[in-house]
């Protein structure tokens, strides 16, 4: 008998609550960013659409619809947005801290499997942003694919 248990594992995007969860998360998160002494100087001139673009980007990376790459940009364009911004580890750590605080306030799933995968992407993505922000040119190809993040080692929600 074939094991179909893998077919029932939801995408990280679905497990988090779909697009409404990501849009709420980044909307509330950027309110915190603009009130934060460390991050406000970096983000004070962001466009009104920035919150939604980041929500769509992260949602797509975690298995959601291709809203970002279909009409708002590409991974290459996201890399371009970070060039010469001179982000620091302090910026990166504070960004993650405020995002996780917001995720808790909005009751995003807090099971170890989801948070492990979510944190893994945040660590990877923010470290890439810091690297790209401290250079003036992109070494990636313009057709670099969007990242695609899954559950990783745990393989899905806890089944205990």
Secondary structure, DSSP 8 states (H G I E B T S, - for coil): ----GGGG---HHHHHTHHHHHHHHHHHHHHHHHT-TTTHHHHTT--TTHHHHHHHHHHHHTT--SHIIIII--HHHHHHHHTT----HHHHHHHHHHHHHHHHHTT----HHHHHHHHHHHHHHHHHHHHHHT-SS--S-TT--------GGG-SS---
